[in-house]
Amino acid sequence: MLVDAKKKELLVLYEIIQSDTCSLQDLSNKLVIPKRTVKDLIRKLNQAISQLLEFHSFIYSTHKGEIQINEHYEKTKMQVFYYLKLIFLRESQRFNYLLLLMDSLDASVAKEELTQKLYISSSYLEKLTTRINKDLKKFNLQIISSNNCYTLSGDELLIRIYIYIFLSDAFQGPEWPFTTIDLATVKQEITLSDAFQLPFHSETEQKNIYLLYAVFKLRIKQASFLEPLENDIQQLLKLLFHTCDLTGSFKQNMPVELPEKHTENEVFVLNFMILCFFPSWVHVQQKLTIGKCFMQTDHVFCQFTQKLTVQLAKHFPTIDTTEKIAFYHYFITLAFTFVSLLGESIIEFHTLYFPTVTETVSADDSQVQLILTEINALCPAKLRSVHVAHYLGSLIYQLIRSETDTQLLIHLKMTKTLTGNYHLKNRLEKLFNHETVLLTFSPEKADLIVTDWFEAAQQAIPSFYWNLTNEEVSWQKLVLLIQTLYDKKTQINTTQNLLPAPNNHQKEAPAFIN
């Protein structure tokens, strides 16, 4: 909903915030924007932030040409980004148009109200509607006009998901998007599930779950009910609800005159959406319980997951315990249900986030190819499609990478100080897990040598040269290098461990270096 010029400004700001340091050329290369344009965008950003927040010189350039955020605003830099993003969105007529359609007590909004509140003519409203419909098409939604009224039209589930993502991404600060129903009222009317441990969740997280409730409440008030679900999906959502009900007092607040089938539908779908959109709110034990339930259930989605998990375990030996298998059943079955509900539009919903969520999985990756092959071979024919395979493949790939057992071996050779290796060994052991980042006596076995002395014989092994004149900077660089090497080795290990192999070698034991 942002105009291109504002998108560029925000992308430049986001890249600067996410980078410790960068140059105009770095930003130009990353964002594919001319260097001169980047410089002009930074000037505009500083001007806007100064005028709106009175934060002066928010972005500055060092004498080396490094672009950085002023250290005085380091703690508030992300807050500034999201505040500025909302300001820019509110300047967009497309954003305000959609917000008026979403924030209404009726499913339709009169043409007169739209033209007055948007300060536009009737003819321009038609042009704006056509332009927005081009964006909405990929979500299988559209704005239709009838009897001088405008309505957001499409499958009701897709509408609710669209509204929730659209509003939650735009209003990431303390602001509340609705005028027709305020946050205090929602909090008063809805009692959250006892399973949620509210003290462990931020105000923003809590606001988002109340926003989801508000979306459901408002659409029900408009008599915009969810369409009946396919029997397979209905049965699975019912099973989920009876295994783990996270809807709190939502059912008790439903209109009494609503038919039972509508009430059931609303409650089942809300429960499912909470599981999907608030994964950190679902306790590990609850996920495990649901996963074990799926393992024992004779349902077409669960059967697919069972067969797929068996095949995956043959290729990836890390899926080796009942508990892990239960977690795979939980995530895969949930994802399969989600993609069955949304269809091809599931991929498009990620584009509602800004900055856009980027694709991190390569279809050329041998592991991904193997996963996709198994999915396509086992997926029920009526649900087999490219988007199902892509969505499930990405999720499974991430799960398997997280399971890969990687050890990074570090050899310390510090000679210029009296303490030698001792102080650095202590710092490494306090920061990193002893099972993943280990110290070794043998330089030839090491993945990294940390030294303050150059040795030509060991140039084949990556070495980090410790700068004794600035130890804290050296420490920061070393930590980043260890993380990078660990990620690279994990990628290699995941590829090599496609098939189970006998474990003929023992793990390197943690070394106690003097």
C-alpha positions in Angstrom: 0.0 0.0 0.0 3.0 2.3 0.1 4.0 4.4 -2.9 7.3 3.4 -4.4 9.2 6.5 -3.2 8.2 5.8 0.5 9.1 2.1 0.1 12.6 3.1 -1.0 13.0 5.5 2.0 11.9 2.8 4.4 14.1 0.1 2.8 17.1 2.3 3.1 16.3 3.0 6.8 15.7 -0.7 7.5 19.0 -1.7 5.9 21.0 0.9 7.9 19.3 -0.2 11.1 20.0 -3.8 10.5 23.7 -3.2 9.6 26.3 -2.3 12.1 27.9 -0.3 9.5 27.5 0.2 5.7 28.5 2.6 2.9 26.4 4.4 0.3 27.8 1.9 -2.2 26.7 -1.1 0.0 23.2 0.3 0.2 23.2 1.0 -3.5 24.3 -2.6 -4.4 21.9 -4.2 -1.9 18.8 -2.2 -2.8 19.7 -1.7 -6.5 19.3 2.0 -6.2 21.7 4.6 -7.6 24.2 5.9 -5.0 23.1 9.5 -5.5 19.4 8.5 -4.9 20.4 6.7 -1.7 22.1 9.8 -0.4 19.0 11.9 -1.2 16.8 9.3 0.5 18.9 9.5 3.7 18.6 13.3 3.6 14.8 13.0 3.3 14.7 10.4 6.1 16.6 12.7 8.5 14.4 15.6 7.6 11.2 13.6 8.2 12.5 12.1 11.5 13.6 15.5 12.7 10.3 17.1 11.9 8.1 14.3 13.3 10.1 13.2 16.3 12.7 16.0 16.9 15.4 13.3 16.6 18.2 15.3 14.9 21.0 13.7 12.8 19.3 10.3 13.3 21.4 8.9 10.4 25.0 10.2 10.0 28.2 9.4 8.0 31.5 8.9 9.7 34.8 10.4 8.3 35.4 6.9 6.8 32.1 7.2 4.8 30.3 4.6 7.1 26.5 5.2 7.4 25.3 4.6 10.9 22.4 5.3 13.3 23.3 8.0 15.9 24.2 6.2 19.1 21.8 8.4 21.1 18.9 6.7 19.3 20.2 3.1 19.3 17.5 1.8 21.6 14.6 3.4 19.8 15.7 2.8 16.2 13.2 0.0 15.4 10.5 2.0 17.1 11.3 4.9 14.8 11.2 2.6 11.7 7.7 1.3 12.5 6.4 4.8 13.5 7.6 6.2 10.3 6.2 3.3 8.3 2.7 3.9 9.8 3.0 7.7 9.1 3.8 6.9 5.4 0.9 4.4 5.2 -1.5 6.9 6.6 -0.5 9.2 3.7 -1.6 6.5 1.2 -5.1 6.8 -0.1 -5.1 3.0 -0.9 -4.3 2.2 2.7 -6.9 4.6 4.1 -9.5 3.2 1.6 -8.9 -0.4 2.8 -8.9 0.7 6.4 -12.3 2.3 6.0 -13.7 -0.9 4.6 -12.2 -3.0 7.4 -13.2 -0.6 10.2 -16.9 -0.5 9.6 -19.9 -1.8 11.6 -21.5 -2.8 8.3 -20.0 -5.1 5.6 -20.5 -2.3 3.0 -19.5 1.3 3.1 -21.4 4.0 1.2 -19.7 5.8 -1.7 -20.5 9.2 -0.1 -18.7 8.2 3.1 -15.7 7.0 1.2 -15.4 10.1 -1.0 -15.8 12.5 2.0 -13.3 10.7 4.3 -10.8 10.2 1.5 -11.3 13.7 0.1 -11.6 12.4 -3.4 -14.2 12.6 -6.3 -16.5 9.7 -7.3 -14.5 9.2 -10.5 -11.2 9.0 -8.7 -12.8 6.5 -6.2 -13.5 4.2 -9.2 -9.9 4.5 -10.4 -8.6 3.8 -6.9 -10.9 0.7 -6.6 -9.5 -0.6 -9.9 -6.0 -0.1 -8.8 -6.5 -1.8 -5.4 -8.3 -4.7 -7.0 -5.2 -5.4 -9.1 -3.3 -5.9 -5.8 -6.1 -7.9 -4.2 -6.5 -10.4 -7.1 -3.5 -12.5 -6.0 -5.4 -13.1 -2.7 -8.6 -14.0 -4.5 -10.2 -10.9 -3.0 -11.8 -7.8 -4.6 -13.7 -4.7 -3.8 -17.2 -4.7 -5.4 -19.7 -1.9 -5.7 -23.4 -2.3 -5.6 -26.2 0.3 -4.9 -23.5 3.0 -4.3 -21.9 0.9 -1.6 -18.5 -0.8 -1.6 -17.6 -4.1 0.0 -14.4 -6.2 0.4 -15.5 -9.5 -1.2 -14.2 -13.0 -1.3 -13.9 -16.2 0.8 -14.5 -15.1 4.4 -11.5 -16.9 5.8 -9.2 -15.2 3.3 -10.7 -11.8 4.1 -10.1 -12.3 7.9 -6.5 -13.5 7.3 -5.9 -10.6 5.0 -7.3 -8.1 7.5 -5.4 -9.5 10.4 -2.0 -9.5 8.6 -2.6 -6.2 7.0 -3.5 -4.5 10.3 -1.0 -6.3 12.6 1.9 -5.4 10.2 0.9 -1.8 9.9 0.1 -1.1 13.6 3.2 -2.6 15.3 3.4 0.2 17.9 0.9 1.0 20.6 -1.7 2.3 18.1 -5.0 0.4 17.7 -6.4 0.2 14.1 -10.2 0.1 14.9 -12.5 3.0 15.8 -15.6 0.8 15.8 -14.3 -1.3 18.6 -11.6 -0.2 21.1 -8.9 -2.3 22.7 -10.3 -1.8 26.2 -13.7 -3.2 25.2 -12.1 -6.3 23.6 -10.1 -6.9 26.7 -13.2 -6.6 28.9 -15.3 -8.9 26.8 -12.8 -11.6 26.1 -11.0 -13.7 28.7 -7.9 -15.3 27.2 -7.1 -19.0 27.6 -5.5 -20.1 30.9 -2.9 -21.8 28.8 -1.4 -18.4 27.8 1.1 -17.2 30.3 0.5 -13.4 29.8 3.4 -12.1 31.9 5.8 -13.7 29.5 4.4 -11.9 26.4 4.9 -8.3 25.5 2.2 -5.7 25.2 2.5 -5.8 21.4 2.0 -9.6 21.4 -1.1 -9.3 23.6 -2.4 -6.5 21.4 -2.1 -8.7 18.4 -4.1 -11.6 19.9 -6.8 -9.1 20.9 -6.7 -7.8 17.3 -7.4 -11.3 16.0 -10.4 -11.5 18.4 -11.6 -8.1 17.2 -11.4 -9.1 13.6 -13.6 -12.1 14.3 -16.0 -10.1 16.5 -16.4 -7.3 13.9 -17.0 -9.7 11.0 -19.6 -11.7 13.0 -21.4 -8.4 13.9 -21.5 -7.6 10.1 -23.1 -11.1 9.6 -20.1 -12.0 7.5 -19.8 -15.6 8.6 -17.2 -18.2 7.6 -18.3 -20.5 4.8 -18.8 -24.2 5.7 -15.4 -26.1 5.6 -14.7 -29.2 3.7 -15.4 -32.3 5.8 -11.7 -33.3 6.1 -10.7 -29.9 7.3 -13.7 -29.6 9.6 -12.8 -32.9 11.3 -9.2 -32.0 11.8 -10.0 -28.5 13.3 -12.6 -30.2 15.6 -9.9 -32.7 16.7 -7.5 -29.8 17.4 -10.1 -27.8 19.4 -10.9 -30.8 21.6 -7.2 -31.6 22.1 -6.2 -28.0 22.8 -8.8 -25.2 23.1 -7.0 -21.8 23.1 -10.1 -19.6 22.4 -10.8 -18.6 26.0 -14.3 -17.1 26.5 -14.8 -16.4 22.8 -17.6 -18.9 22.4 -19.5 -17.5 25.4 -19.4 -14.1 23.8 -20.9 -15.3 20.5 -24.5 -14.0 19.7 -27.0 -16.4 21.2 -29.2 -16.3 18.1 -26.3 -17.6 15.9 -26.9 -21.2 14.7 -24.8 -23.9 16.4 -23.1 -24.8 13.1 -21.9 -21.2 12.6 -20.7 -21.0 16.2 -18.8 -24.2 15.9 -17.2 -23.1 12.7 -16.1 -19.7 14.1 -14.6 -21.3 17.2 -12.7 -24.1 15.4 -11.2 -21.6 12.9 -10.2 -19.1 15.5 -8.5 -21.8 17.6 -6.6 -23.0 14.4 -5.5 -19.4 13.6 -4.2 -18.9 17.1 -2.1 -22.0 16.7 -0.7 -20.7 13.4 -0.2 -17.0 14.1 0.9 -17.3 17.8 3.2 -20.3 17.9 5.2 -18.9 20.8 2.0 -18.8 22.9 1.5 -22.6 22.5 3.5 -24.4 25.2 6.0 -27.1 24.0 4.1 -29.7 26.0 0.8 -28.7 24.2 2.5 -29.1 20.8 3.9 -32.5 21.8 0.4 -33.6 23.0 -1.2 -32.5 19.7 1.6 -34.2 17.7 1.1 -37.5 19.5 -2.6 -37.2 18.9 -2.0 -36.8 15.2 0.3 -39.9 15.2 -2.6 -42.0 16.5 -5.4 -40.5 14.4 -6.9 -42.1 11.3 -7.4 -38.9 9.3 -6.2 -38.3 5.7 -4.0 -35.4 6.7 -2.5 -37.3 9.6 -1.9 -40.4 7.4 -0.1 -38.3 4.9 2.1 -36.9 7.7 2.8 -40.3 9.1 3.9 -41.7 5.7 6.0 -38.6 5.0 7.7 -38.6 8.4 8.7 -42.3 7.9 10.3 -41.5 4.6 12.0 -38.4 5.9 13.5 -40.4 8.8 15.1 -42.8 6.3 16.9 -39.9 4.6 17.6 -37.7 7.7 18.9 -39.7 10.7 18.3 -36.7 13.1 14.6 -37.6 13.2 15.4 -40.4 15.6 13.1 -40.1 18.7 9.4 -40.4 19.4 9.4 -36.9 20.7 10.9 -35.5 17.5 8.6 -37.5 15.4 5.6 -36.1 17.4 6.9 -32.5 16.8 7.2 -33.2 13.0 3.6 -34.5 13.0 2.4 -31.3 14.8 4.2 -28.9 12.4 3.6 -30.8 9.1 -0.1 -31.6 9.8 -0.8 -28.0 10.9 1.0 -26.6 7.8 -0.8 -29.1 5.5 -4.1 -28.0 6.9 -3.2 -24.3 6.6 -2.2 -24.7 2.9 -5.4 -26.8 2.2 -7.5 -23.9 3.6 -5.8 -21.1 1.8 -4.8 -22.7 -1.5 -2.4 -21.0 -3.9 -2.9 -17.6 -2.2 -0.9 -18.9 0.8 2.4 -17.8 -0.8 1.0 -14.4 -1.6 0.1 -13.5 2.0 3.8 -13.2 2.9 3.9 -10.2 0.6 1.7 -8.3 3.0 4.6 -7.9 5.4 6.9 -5.0 4.9 9.8 -5.4 4.5 8.7 -8.5 2.5 9.6 -11.9 3.9 12.2 -13.2 1.5 12.5 -16.8 0.3 15.5 -18.5 1.9 15.1 -22.0 0.4 16.6 -22.8 -3.0 14.8 -25.3 -5.2 18.2 -26.4 -6.6 19.3 -27.6 -3.1 19.6 -31.4 -3.1 17.9 -31.7 0.3 15.0 -29.5 -0.9 14.7 -31.6 -4.0 14.6 -34.8 -2.0 11.9 -33.4 0.4 9.8 -32.1 -2.5 10.0 -35.5 -4.2 8.7 -37.3 -1.1 5.9 -34.7 -0.6 4.7 -35.1 -4.2 4.8 -38.9 -4.1 2.8 -39.1 -0.9 0.4 -36.1 -1.0 -3.3 -37.0 -1.7 -4.0 -36.4 -5.4 -6.7 -33.8 -4.9 -4.4 -31.7 -2.7 -1.2 -32.2 -4.8 0.1 -28.9 -6.2 3.2 -26.8 -6.6 2.2 -24.4 -3.7 1.5 -27.3 -1.3 4.9 -28.8 -2.1 6.7 -25.5 -1.8 5.1 -24.4 1.5 5.6 -27.8 3.2 9.1 -28.3 1.7 10.3 -24.9 3.1 8.9 -25.8 6.5 10.4 -29.3 6.6 13.8 -28.0 5.3 13.9 -25.5 8.2 13.0 -28.2 10.7 15.7 -30.6 9.4 18.4 -27.9 9.4 17.6 -27.1 13.0 18.1 -30.8 13.9 21.5 -31.1 12.2 24.2 -32.1 14.7 27.2 -29.8 14.1 30.4 -29.4 16.1 32.7 -26.5 15.4 36.3 -27.2 16.7 38.4 -24.3 17.8 42.1 -24.5 18.5 43.5 -21.7 20.7 47.2 -20.6 20.4 47.7 -17.4 22.4 51.4 -16.8 23.2 51.9 -13.0 23.8 50.2 -12.8 27.2 50.9 -14.4 30.5 47.3 -15.8 30.7 47.8 -17.5 27.3 44.6 -19.4 26.3 43.0 -19.3 29.7 40.9 -16.1 29.5 39.7 -16.6 26.0 38.8 -20.2 26.7 36.7 -19.0 29.6 34.8 -16.5 27.5 34.1 -19.0 24.7 32.8 -21.6 27.1 30.5 -19.2 28.9 29.0 -17.9 25.6 28.6 -21.1 23.5 27.0 -24.4 24.0 29.7 -27.0 25.0 28.2 -29.6 22.6 28.4 -27.4 19.5 31.4 -25.1 19.8 34.3 -27.1 21.3 38.0 -26.5 22.0 40.5 -29.0 20.7 44.2 -29.6 21.4 44.8 -30.6 17.8 45.3 -27.8 15.3 44.9 -30.2 12.3 41.4 -31.2 13.5 40.3 -27.6 14.0 37.8 -25.7 11.9 39.3 -22.4 13.2 42.6 -21.4 14.8 42.5 -18.4 17.1 46.0 -17.0 17.5 48.1 -13.9 18.1 51.0 -15.3 16.1 51.4 -16.0 12.4 52.4 -19.5 11.3 52.7 -20.2 7.6 52.3 -24.0 8.0 48.7 -23.6 9.2 47.4 -21.3 6.5 45.2 -24.1 5.1 43.0 -23.9 8.2 40.9 -20.6 8.7 42.7 -18.5 11.3 41.6 -15.5 13.3 44.4 -13.2 14.4 43.7 -11.7 17.8 44.5 -8.0 18.2 45.9 -7.4 21.7 45.7 -3.7 21.3 41.8 -3.8 21.0 40.6 -7.0 22.6 36.9 -6.1 22.8 36.7 -5.4 19.0 38.6 -8.7 18.4 36.1 -10.5 20.6 33.1 -9.1 18.7 34.6 -10.1 15.4 35.5 -13.6 16.6 31.9 -14.3 17.8 30.6 -13.3 14.4 33.2 -15.4 12.6 32.3 -18.5 14.8 28.6 -18.0 13.9 29.4 -17.8 10.2 31.6 -20.9 10.2 29.0 -22.8 12.3 26.3 -22.0 9.8 28.5 -23.1 6.8 29.4 -26.4 8.5 25.7 -27.0 9.4 24.8 -26.6 5.7 27.5 -29.1 4.7 26.6 -31.6 7.3 22.9 -31.5 6.4 23.8 -32.3 2.8 26.2 -35.1 3.8 23.7 -36.6 6.2 21.0 -37.3 3.7 21.3 -41.0 4.3 22.0 -42.7 7.7 25.6 -43.6 8.1 27.2 -45.7 10.8 28.6 -43.5 13.6 32.3 -44.7 13.5 33.7 -41.6 15.1 33.3 -40.1 18.6 32.6 -36.5 19.2 35.5 -34.4 20.2 35.4 -33.9 24.0 35.6 -30.4 25.5 39.3 -29.6 26.1 40.5 -28.1 29.3 43.3 -25.9 28.1 45.8 -24.3 30.5 
